[in-house]
């Protein structure tokens, strides 16, 4: 598998690992990475797209996610969760997501885990798919890589 580099992502969120993130093998458990992915995507939607998680009539639901693990991290590491948009349609967005260990040096540029995360936008009450609101769509468009860029 090809390495994923920080230059291939557009939005970063520092996350401090927690004691409870470690499993009995002494590293962050695989399921926790999905929580990091969810955190960076929703942080972006709230802070940049104006999503009000309590009152917005349109919300985003996860319908698919994947993760490839490349190197371990462990508490008390600090990581950077990274986000880009791989596909933006009328009602859904496919994010490229990655986790980078905040170790400094050359290794901080190579993802310790990467994957995809798909949000479908739905009416809060009916849970039926709807168009992505304009403000959120405009924010998501800033995360799309130019055609000449990686990956």
Secondary structure, 3 states (H helix, E strand, C coil): CCCCEHHHCCEEEEEECCHHHECCCCCECHHHHHHHHHHHHHHHHHHCCCCCCCCCCEEEEEEEEEEEECCCCCCCCEEEEEEEEEEECCCEEEEEEEEEECCCCHHHHECCEEEEEEEEEEECCCCCECCCCHHHHHHHHCCECCCCCCC
